[in-house]
Amino acid sequence: MKQALKLYNDNLKYIENSFKYDINNGIIEETKNLIKCLKRIAFGYRKYDHFIARIFLIKGIIKE
């Protein structure tokens, strides 16, 4: 219990900021996970440019 209270007190300003500001890193984490999955399933790309193009296509940044 003492450890939990110490952890809470040490991180109180970060907890308050999470309620004050509506900013998170969810979009970045999603993109990172997408890239990791693509690397795992599509390891046969001959050119790095093709890999980047595939990421952009899936994210909807560019059209076909």
PDB file with one MODEL, atoms N, CA, C and O in Angstrom:
MODEL        1
ATOM      1  N   MET A   1       0.824  -1.185   0.000  1.00  0.00           N
ATOM      2  CA  MET A   1       0.000   0.000   0.000  1.00  0.00           C
ATOM      3  C   MET A   1       0.872   1.254   0.000  1.00  0.00           C
ATOM      4  O   MET A   1       0.555   2.236  -0.671  1.00  0.00           O
ATOM      5  N   LYS A   2       1.969   1.216   0.754  1.00  0.00           N
ATOM      6  CA  LYS A   2       2.861   2.368   0.794  1.00  0.00           C
ATOM      7  C   LYS A   2       3.486   2.622  -0.575  1.00  0.00           C
ATOM      8  O   LYS A   2       3.658   3.770  -0.986  1.00  0.00           O
ATOM      9  N   GLN A   3       3.821   1.545  -1.274  1.00  0.00           N
ATOM     10  CA  GLN A   3       4.412   1.701  -2.612  1.00  0.00           C
ATOM     11  C   GLN A   3       3.407   2.328  -3.575  1.00  0.00           C
ATOM     12  O   GLN A   3       3.771   3.165  -4.401  1.00  0.00           O
ATOM     13  N   ALA A   4       2.155   1.926  -3.467  1.00  0.00           N
ATOM     14  CA  ALA A   4       1.120   2.469  -4.350  1.00  0.00           C
ATOM     15  C   ALA A   4       0.924   3.965  -4.090  1.00  0.00           C
ATOM     16  O   ALA A   4       0.793   4.743  -5.035  1.00  0.00           O
ATOM     17  N   LEU A   5       0.903   4.369  -2.828  1.00  0.00           N
ATOM     18  CA  LEU A   5       0.757   5.794  -2.512  1.00  0.00           C
ATOM     19  C   LEU A   5       1.969   6.591  -2.965  1.00  0.00           C
ATOM     20  O   LEU A   5       1.827   7.713  -3.451  1.00  0.00           O
ATOM     21  N   LYS A   6       3.158   6.023  -2.811  1.00  0.00           N
ATOM     22  CA  LYS A   6       4.365   6.713  -3.263  1.00  0.00           C
ATOM     23  C   LYS A   6       4.352   6.877  -4.780  1.00  0.00           C
ATOM     24  O   LYS A   6       4.701   7.938  -5.297  1.00  0.00           O
ATOM     25  N   LEU A   7       3.953   5.835  -5.484  1.00  0.00           N
ATOM     26  CA  LEU A   7       3.852   5.901  -6.938  1.00  0.00           C
ATOM     27  C   LEU A   7       2.842   6.960  -7.366  1.00  0.00           C
ATOM     28  O   LEU A   7       3.091   7.719  -8.302  1.00  0.00           O
ATOM     29  N   TYR A   8       1.707   7.007  -6.681  1.00  0.00           N
ATOM     30  CA  TYR A   8       0.676   8.009  -6.973  1.00  0.00           C
ATOM     31  C   TYR A   8       1.212   9.411  -6.728  1.00  0.00           C
ATOM     32  O   TYR A   8       1.043  10.287  -7.575  1.00  0.00           O
ATOM     33  N   ASN A   9       1.845   9.639  -5.602  1.00  0.00           N
ATOM     34  CA  ASN A   9       2.362  10.965  -5.281  1.00  0.00           C
ATOM     35  C   ASN A   9       3.481  11.388  -6.224  1.00  0.00           C
ATOM     36  O   ASN A   9       3.576  12.561  -6.585  1.00  0.00           O
ATOM     37  N   ASP A  10       4.325  10.450  -6.624  1.00  0.00           N
ATOM     38  CA  ASP A  10       5.416  10.772  -7.546  1.00  0.00           C
ATOM     39  C   ASP A  10       4.909  11.152  -8.931  1.00  0.00           C
ATOM     40  O   ASP A  10       5.545  11.942  -9.628  1.00  0.00           O
ATOM     41  N   ASN A  11       3.781  10.603  -9.329  1.00  0.00           N
ATOM     42  CA  ASN A  11       3.255  10.816 -10.677  1.00  0.00           C
ATOM     43  C   ASN A  11       1.994  11.671 -10.696  1.00  0.00           C
ATOM     44  O   ASN A  11       1.270  11.662 -11.691  1.00  0.00           O
ATOM     45  N   LEU A  12       1.718  12.390  -9.650  1.00  0.00           N
ATOM     46  CA  LEU A  12       0.485  13.165  -9.556  1.00  0.00           C
ATOM     47  C   LEU A  12       0.375  14.215 -10.651  1.00  0.00           C
ATOM     48  O   LEU A  12      -0.708  14.397 -11.208  1.00  0.00           O
ATOM     49  N   LYS A  13       1.456  14.911 -10.979  1.00  0.00           N
ATOM     50  CA  LYS A  13       1.374  15.951 -12.007  1.00  0.00           C
ATOM     51  C   LYS A  13       1.078  15.338 -13.373  1.00  0.00           C
ATOM     52  O   LYS A  13       0.393  15.958 -14.187  1.00  0.00           O
ATOM     53  N   TYR A  14       1.576  14.139 -13.639  1.00  0.00           N
ATOM     54  CA  TYR A  14       1.297  13.487 -14.913  1.00  0.00           C
ATOM     55  C   TYR A  14      -0.162  13.008 -14.977  1.00  0.00           C
ATOM     56  O   TYR A  14      -0.793  13.056 -16.033  1.00  0.00           O
ATOM     57  N   ILE A  15      -0.671  12.561 -13.868  1.00  0.00           N
ATOM     58  CA  ILE A  15      -2.075  12.134 -13.815  1.00  0.00           C
ATOM     59  C   ILE A  15      -2.991  13.334 -14.036  1.00  0.00           C
ATOM     60  O   ILE A  15      -3.975  13.237 -14.769  1.00  0.00           O
ATOM     61  N   GLU A  16      -2.672  14.465 -13.407  1.00  0.00           N
ATOM     62  CA  GLU A  16      -3.472  15.671 -13.601  1.00  0.00           C
ATOM     63  C   GLU A  16      -3.413  16.141 -15.048  1.00  0.00           C
ATOM     64  O   GLU A  16      -4.425  16.565 -15.606  1.00  0.00           O
ATOM     65  N   ASN A  17      -2.243  16.069 -15.655  1.00  0.00           N
ATOM     66  CA  ASN A  17      -2.110  16.481 -17.054  1.00  0.00           C
ATOM     67  C   ASN A  17      -2.925  15.596 -17.993  1.00  0.00           C
ATOM     68  O   ASN A  17      -3.433  16.076 -19.006  1.00  0.00           O
ATOM     69  N   SER A  18      -3.056  14.320 -17.671  1.00  0.00           N
ATOM     70  CA  SER A  18      -3.831  13.434 -18.522  1.00  0.00           C
ATOM     71  C   SER A  18      -5.312  13.802 -18.516  1.00  0.00           C
ATOM     72  O   SER A  18      -6.012  13.553 -19.497  1.00  0.00           O
ATOM     73  N   PHE A  19      -5.794  14.388 -17.430  1.00  0.00           N
ATOM     74  CA  PHE A  19      -7.178  14.843 -17.388  1.00  0.00           C
ATOM     75  C   PHE A  19      -7.326  16.249 -17.961  1.00  0.00           C
ATOM     76  O   PHE A  19      -8.371  16.585 -18.519  1.00  0.00           O
ATOM     77  N   LYS A  20      -6.297  17.062 -17.828  1.00  0.00           N
ATOM     78  CA  LYS A  20      -6.355  18.446 -18.282  1.00  0.00           C
ATOM     79  C   LYS A  20      -6.272  18.553 -19.802  1.00  0.00           C
ATOM     80  O   LYS A  20      -7.009  19.330 -20.408  1.00  0.00           O
ATOM     81  N   TYR A  21      -5.376  17.774 -20.425  1.00  0.00           N
ATOM     82  CA  TYR A  21      -5.151  17.857 -21.864  1.00  0.00           C
ATOM     83  C   TYR A  21      -5.681  16.610 -22.551  1.00  0.00           C
ATOM     84  O   TYR A  21      -5.568  15.498 -22.035  1.00  0.00           O
ATOM     85  N   ASP A  22      -6.260  16.819 -23.724  1.00  0.00           N
ATOM     86  CA  ASP A  22      -6.830  15.699 -24.478  1.00  0.00           C
ATOM     87  C   ASP A  22      -5.848  15.266 -25.575  1.00  0.00           C
ATOM     88  O   ASP A  22      -6.204  15.214 -26.752  1.00  0.00           O
ATOM     89  N   ILE A  23      -4.633  14.964 -25.182  1.00  0.00           N
ATOM     90  CA  ILE A  23      -3.590  14.564 -26.124  1.00  0.00           C
ATOM     91  C   ILE A  23      -3.071  13.193 -25.704  1.00  0.00           C
ATOM     92  O   ILE A  23      -2.817  12.939 -24.526  1.00  0.00           O
ATOM     93  N   ASN A  24      -2.920  12.314 -26.698  1.00  0.00           N
ATOM     94  CA  ASN A  24      -2.309  11.024 -26.412  1.00  0.00           C
ATOM     95  C   ASN A  24      -1.498  10.567 -27.622  1.00  0.00           C
ATOM     96  O   ASN A  24      -1.517  11.228 -28.661  1.00  0.00           O
ATOM     97  N   ASN A  25      -0.812   9.485 -27.505  1.00  0.00           N
ATOM     98  CA  ASN A  25       0.039   8.994 -28.589  1.00  0.00           C
ATOM     99  C   ASN A  25      -0.564   7.773 -29.277  1.00  0.00           C
ATOM    100  O   ASN A  25       0.167   6.931 -29.799  1.00  0.00           O
ATOM    101  N   GLY A  26      -1.878   7.673 -29.280  1.00  0.00           N
ATOM    102  CA  GLY A  26      -2.549   6.523 -29.868  1.00  0.00           C
ATOM    103  C   GLY A  26      -2.310   6.375 -31.354  1.00  0.00           C
ATOM    104  O   GLY A  26      -2.128   5.258 -31.839  1.00  0.00           O
ATOM    105  N   ILE A  27      -2.307   7.479 -32.090  1.00  0.00           N
ATOM    106  CA  ILE A  27      -2.108   7.431 -33.536  1.00  0.00           C
ATOM    107  C   ILE A  27      -0.700   6.954 -33.861  1.00  0.00           C
ATOM    108  O   ILE A  27      -0.502   6.164 -34.785  1.00  0.00           O
ATOM    109  N   ILE A  28       0.266   7.428 -33.108  1.00  0.00           N
ATOM    110  CA  ILE A  28       1.648   7.010 -33.341  1.00  0.00           C
ATOM    111  C   ILE A  28       1.817   5.526 -33.025  1.00  0.00           C
ATOM    112  O   ILE A  28       2.485   4.805 -33.765  1.00  0.00           O
ATOM    113  N   GLU A  29       1.221   5.073 -31.941  1.00  0.00           N
ATOM    114  CA  GLU A  29       1.311   3.656 -31.578  1.00  0.00           C
ATOM    115  C   GLU A  29       0.642   2.784 -32.630  1.00  0.00           C
ATOM    116  O   GLU A  29       1.134   1.699 -32.941  1.00  0.00           O
ATOM    117  N   GLU A  30      -0.484   3.251 -33.184  1.00  0.00           N
ATOM    118  CA  GLU A  30      -1.165   2.496 -34.226  1.00  0.00           C
ATOM    119  C   GLU A  30      -0.278   2.368 -35.463  1.00  0.00           C
ATOM    120  O   GLU A  30      -0.174   1.288 -36.043  1.00  0.00           O
ATOM    121  N   THR A  31       0.358   3.463 -35.866  1.00  0.00           N
ATOM    122  CA  THR A  31       1.223   3.448 -37.035  1.00  0.00           C
ATOM    123  C   THR A  31       2.435   2.553 -36.804  1.00  0.00           C
ATOM    124  O   THR A  31       2.849   1.814 -37.698  1.00  0.00           O
ATOM    125  N   LYS A  32       2.997   2.624 -35.610  1.00  0.00           N
ATOM    126  CA  LYS A  32       4.144   1.772 -35.280  1.00  0.00           C
ATOM    127  C   LYS A  32       3.758   0.298 -35.355  1.00  0.00           C
ATOM    128  O   LYS A  32       4.519  -0.516 -35.879  1.00  0.00           O
ATOM    129  N   ASN A  33       2.596  -0.046 -34.840  1.00  0.00           N
ATOM    130  CA  ASN A  33       2.125  -1.425 -34.873  1.00  0.00           C
ATOM    131  C   ASN A  33       1.866  -1.875 -36.308  1.00  0.00           C
ATOM    132  O   ASN A  33       2.170  -3.013 -36.664  1.00  0.00           O
ATOM    133  N   LEU A  34       1.305  -0.985 -37.139  1.00  0.00           N
ATOM    134  CA  LEU A  34       1.068  -1.310 -38.540  1.00  0.00           C
ATOM    135  C   LEU A  34       2.378  -1.612 -39.251  1.00  0.00           C
ATOM    136  O   LEU A  34       2.465  -2.585 -40.001  1.00  0.00           O
ATOM    137  N   ILE A  35       3.393  -0.793 -39.025  1.00  0.00           N
ATOM    138  CA  ILE A  35       4.690  -0.997 -39.671  1.00  0.00           C
ATOM    139  C   ILE A  35       5.315  -2.311 -39.217  1.00  0.00           C
ATOM    140  O   ILE A  35       5.881  -3.042 -40.029  1.00  0.00           O
ATOM    141  N   LYS A  36       5.217  -2.610 -37.937  1.00  0.00           N
ATOM    142  CA  LYS A  36       5.762  -3.871 -37.437  1.00  0.00           C
ATOM    143  C   LYS A  36       5.056  -5.069 -38.057  1.00  0.00           C
ATOM    144  O   LYS A  36       5.701  -6.056 -38.408  1.00  0.00           O
ATOM    145  N   CYS A  37       3.736  -4.988 -38.194  1.00  0.00           N
ATOM    146  CA  CYS A  37       2.984  -6.087 -38.806  1.00  0.00           C
ATOM    147  C   CYS A  37       3.346  -6.245 -40.277  1.00  0.00           C
ATOM    148  O   CYS A  37       3.513  -7.364 -40.761  1.00  0.00           O
ATOM    149  N   LEU A  38       3.469  -5.123 -40.991  1.00  0.00           N
ATOM    150  CA  LEU A  38       3.854  -5.199 -42.397  1.00  0.00           C
ATOM    151  C   LEU A  38       5.244  -5.805 -42.564  1.00  0.00           C
ATOM    152  O   LEU A  38       5.469  -6.608 -43.469  1.00  0.00           O
ATOM    153  N   LYS A  39       6.159  -5.428 -41.707  1.00  0.00           N
ATOM    154  CA  LYS A  39       7.501  -5.997 -41.782  1.00  0.00           C
ATOM    155  C   LYS A  39       7.461  -7.503 -41.555  1.00  0.00           C
ATOM    156  O   LYS A  39       8.225  -8.249 -42.166  1.00  0.00           O
ATOM    157  N   ARG A  40       6.582  -7.939 -40.689  1.00  0.00           N
ATOM    158  CA  ARG A  40       6.511  -9.361 -40.347  1.00  0.00           C
ATOM    159  C   ARG A  40       5.903 -10.172 -41.490  1.00  0.00           C
ATOM    160  O   ARG A  40       6.378 -11.269 -41.783  1.00  0.00           O
ATOM    161  N   ILE A  41       4.856  -9.647 -42.144  1.00  0.00           N
ATOM    162  CA  ILE A  41       4.164 -10.443 -43.155  1.00  0.00           C
ATOM    163  C   ILE A  41       4.671 -10.194 -44.567  1.00  0.00           C
ATOM    164  O   ILE A  41       4.418 -11.009 -45.454  1.00  0.00           O
ATOM    165  N   ALA A  42       5.373  -9.102 -44.803  1.00  0.00           N
ATOM    166  CA  ALA A  42       5.799  -8.762 -46.160  1.00  0.00           C
ATOM    167  C   ALA A  42       7.304  -8.539 -46.201  1.00  0.00           C
ATOM    168  O   ALA A  42       7.765  -7.457 -46.563  1.00  0.00           O
ATOM    169  N   PHE A  43       8.045  -9.530 -45.841  1.00  0.00           N
ATOM    170  CA  PHE A  43       9.491  -9.377 -45.758  1.00  0.00           C
ATOM    171  C   PHE A  43      10.175  -9.488 -47.109  1.00  0.00           C
ATOM    172  O   PHE A  43      11.403  -9.425 -47.167  1.00  0.00           O
ATOM    173  N   GLY A  44       9.427  -9.654 -48.210  1.00  0.00           N
ATOM    174  CA  GLY A  44      10.035  -9.869 -49.506  1.00  0.00           C
ATOM    175  C   GLY A  44      10.115  -8.640 -50.390  1.00  0.00           C
ATOM    176  O   GLY A  44      10.338  -8.782 -51.592  1.00  0.00           O
ATOM    177  N   TYR A  45       9.946  -7.457 -49.860  1.00  0.00           N
ATOM    178  CA  TYR A  45      10.045  -6.266 -50.695  1.00  0.00           C
ATOM    179  C   TYR A  45      11.473  -6.097 -51.193  1.00  0.00           C
ATOM    180  O   TYR A  45      12.432  -6.206 -50.430  1.00  0.00           O
ATOM    181  N   ARG A  46      11.593  -5.826 -52.496  1.00  0.00           N
ATOM    182  CA  ARG A  46      12.932  -5.665 -53.067  1.00  0.00           C
ATOM    183  C   ARG A  46      13.461  -4.262 -52.846  1.00  0.00           C
ATOM    184  O   ARG A  46      14.670  -4.057 -52.731  1.00  0.00           O
ATOM    185  N   LYS A  47      12.559  -3.300 -52.788  1.00  0.00           N
ATOM    186  CA  LYS A  47      12.985  -1.914 -52.625  1.00  0.00           C
ATOM    187  C   LYS A  47      12.309  -1.314 -51.396  1.00  0.00           C
ATOM    188  O   LYS A  47      11.151  -1.603 -51.093  1.00  0.00           O
ATOM    189  N   TYR A  48      13.054  -0.485 -50.713  1.00  0.00           N
ATOM    190  CA  TYR A  48      12.539   0.202 -49.530  1.00  0.00           C
ATOM    191  C   TYR A  48      11.387   1.133 -49.911  1.00  0.00           C
ATOM    192  O   TYR A  48      10.447   1.314 -49.137  1.00  0.00           O
ATOM    193  N   ASP A  49      11.465   1.721 -51.106  1.00  0.00           N
ATOM    194  CA  ASP A  49      10.407   2.628 -51.563  1.00  0.00           C
ATOM    195  C   ASP A  49       9.058   1.911 -51.678  1.00  0.00           C
ATOM    196  O   ASP A  49       8.014   2.500 -51.398  1.00  0.00           O
ATOM    197  N   HIS A  50       9.082   0.659 -52.084  1.00  0.00           N
ATOM    198  CA  HIS A  50       7.839  -0.111 -52.188  1.00  0.00           C
ATOM    199  C   HIS A  50       7.229  -0.345 -50.806  1.00  0.00           C
ATOM    200  O   HIS A  50       6.011  -0.295 -50.636  1.00  0.00           O
ATOM    201  N   PHE A  51       8.078  -0.595 -49.841  1.00  0.00           N
ATOM    202  CA  PHE A  51       7.611  -0.794 -48.465  1.00  0.00           C
ATOM    203  C   PHE A  51       6.959   0.480 -47.924  1.00  0.00           C
ATOM    204  O   PHE A  51       5.896   0.429 -47.307  1.00  0.00           O
ATOM    205  N   ILE A  52       7.608   1.619 -48.163  1.00  0.00           N
ATOM    206  CA  ILE A  52       7.056   2.904 -47.714  1.00  0.00           C
ATOM    207  C   ILE A  52       5.742   3.195 -48.436  1.00  0.00           C
ATOM    208  O   ILE A  52       4.793   3.685 -47.824  1.00  0.00           O
ATOM    209  N   ALA A  53       5.683   2.895 -49.734  1.00  0.00           N
ATOM    210  CA  ALA A  53       4.452   3.111 -50.495  1.00  0.00           C
ATOM    211  C   ALA A  53       3.319   2.261 -49.935  1.00  0.00           C
ATOM    212  O   ALA A  53       2.179   2.720 -49.868  1.00  0.00           O
ATOM    213  N   ARG A  54       3.615   1.041 -49.537  1.00  0.00           N
ATOM    214  CA  ARG A  54       2.587   0.159 -48.964  1.00  0.00           C
ATOM    215  C   ARG A  54       2.047   0.736 -47.650  1.00  0.00           C
ATOM    216  O   ARG A  54       0.844   0.682 -47.395  1.00  0.00           O
ATOM    217  N   ILE A  55       2.927   1.280 -46.830  1.00  0.00           N
ATOM    218  CA  ILE A  55       2.499   1.900 -45.574  1.00  0.00           C
ATOM    219  C   ILE A  55       1.574   3.071 -45.866  1.00  0.00           C
ATOM    220  O   ILE A  55       0.522   3.208 -45.242  1.00  0.00           O
ATOM    221  N   PHE A  56       1.967   3.920 -46.821  1.00  0.00           N
ATOM    222  CA  PHE A  56       1.144   5.086 -47.168  1.00  0.00           C
ATOM    223  C   PHE A  56      -0.208   4.670 -47.731  1.00  0.00           C
ATOM    224  O   PHE A  56      -1.226   5.295 -47.435  1.00  0.00           O
ATOM    225  N   LEU A  57      -0.220   3.606 -48.548  1.00  0.00           N
ATOM    226  CA  LEU A  57      -1.486   3.127 -49.108  1.00  0.00           C
ATOM    227  C   LEU A  57      -2.421   2.633 -48.014  1.00  0.00           C
ATOM    228  O   LEU A  57      -3.609   2.955 -48.022  1.00  0.00           O
ATOM    229  N   ILE A  58      -1.908   1.871 -47.094  1.00  0.00           N
ATOM    230  CA  ILE A  58      -2.751   1.320 -46.036  1.00  0.00           C
ATOM    231  C   ILE A  58      -3.257   2.425 -45.114  1.00  0.00           C
ATOM    232  O   ILE A  58      -4.411   2.395 -44.686  1.00  0.00           O
ATOM    233  N   LYS A  59      -2.406   3.396 -44.807  1.00  0.00           N
ATOM    234  CA  LYS A  59      -2.815   4.511 -43.919  1.00  0.00           C
ATOM    235  C   LYS A  59      -3.758   5.486 -44.651  1.00  0.00           C
ATOM    236  O   LYS A  59      -4.406   6.308 -44.004  1.00  0.00           O
ATOM    237  N   GLY A  60      -3.841   5.405 -45.993  1.00  0.00           N
ATOM    238  CA  GLY A  60      -4.709   6.295 -46.750  1.00  0.00           C
ATOM    239  C   GLY A  60      -4.078   7.655 -47.019  1.00  0.00           C
ATOM    240  O   GLY A  60      -4.782   8.616 -47.330  1.00  0.00           O
ATOM    241  N   ILE A  61      -2.769   7.743 -46.902  1.00  0.00           N
ATOM    242  CA  ILE A  61      -2.082   9.005 -47.144  1.00  0.00           C
ATOM    243  C   ILE A  61      -2.011   9.296 -48.635  1.00  0.00           C
ATOM    244  O   ILE A  61      -2.140  10.446 -49.052  1.00  0.00           O
ATOM    245  N   ILE A  62      -1.804   8.244 -49.450  1.00  0.00           N
ATOM    246  CA  ILE A  62      -1.819   8.407 -50.894  1.00  0.00           C
ATOM    247  C   ILE A  62      -2.833   7.428 -51.466  1.00  0.00           C
ATOM    248  O   ILE A  62      -3.183   6.435 -50.829  1.00  0.00           O
ATOM    249  N   LYS A  63      -3.301   7.719 -52.675  1.00  0.00           N
ATOM    250  CA  LYS A  63      -4.262   6.852 -53.363  1.00  0.00           C
ATOM    251  C   LYS A  63      -3.524   6.041 -54.410  1.00  0.00           C
ATOM    252  O   LYS A  63      -2.403   6.377 -54.793  1.00  0.00           O
ATOM    253  N   GLU A  64      -4.157   4.966 -54.875  1.00  0.00           N
ATOM    254  CA  GLU A  64      -3.538   4.090 -55.862  1.00  0.00           C
ATOM    255  C   GLU A  64      -3.305   4.804 -57.167  1.00  0.00           C
ATOM    256  O   GLU A  64      -2.789   4.208 -58.112  1.00  0.00           O
TER     257      GLU A  64
ENDMDL
END
